[in-house]
Amino acid sequence: MNQLQFVGLITEREVLRYTPAGLPLVNAVLQHSSQQMEAGIARLTEFEIAAVAAGEISNRFSAAPLGGTYEFTGFLAKKNRHSKSLVFHIIDFRAVTTAQHLDTGA
């Protein structure tokens, strides 16, 4: 299974564009920060990840405010066939409140 879900911010986003096949696409950078428990020890977890929203969700993602807090669901894939870099493909997202954003890893 290849599924990733996390709460994060949209820190960068390109304008909506279309592939040669006519598929709407938006590239972005997402940022995450939380405290997770690992082997009984609290650990600060922070990362930035390249992301892409393709198809129907791209219009909604393109309209989402930068800096807003969202719960993202999607999967990881190589940037292209020959790349070792990963890109998070957004399947769904929803706005979350500050209280929901407090992630303890429990």
C-alpha positions, 0 to 999 in steps of 0.5 A: 500500500502507498498512502500518506496522510498528514496535516500541513501548510501550502507554502508554495504553489504554481499557477494552474496549467494543463498537460499536453493531454489537457489534464489540469495540474498544479505543482506546490510545496507542502510543509509539515511540523508535528511531535511524534512518539518514537520508542517512547520518546517525543520527536519533532518531525518537520519536512517539506515535500514537493506535491502535485494536484492533478485532475478535478482536485487541481481547481479546488487546490489552486483556490486554497489559500497559501499558508492555510492548514490542511489535512492531505491524503495521497501517495508518493511517486518518483518525479519521473521514470529516471528520478530518485526524487519523490513527489506527493500526489494529492488525492484529497485535502480538507481545511483543519482548525488549529485545535485539529492541527495539534498532532501528538502522534497518538 
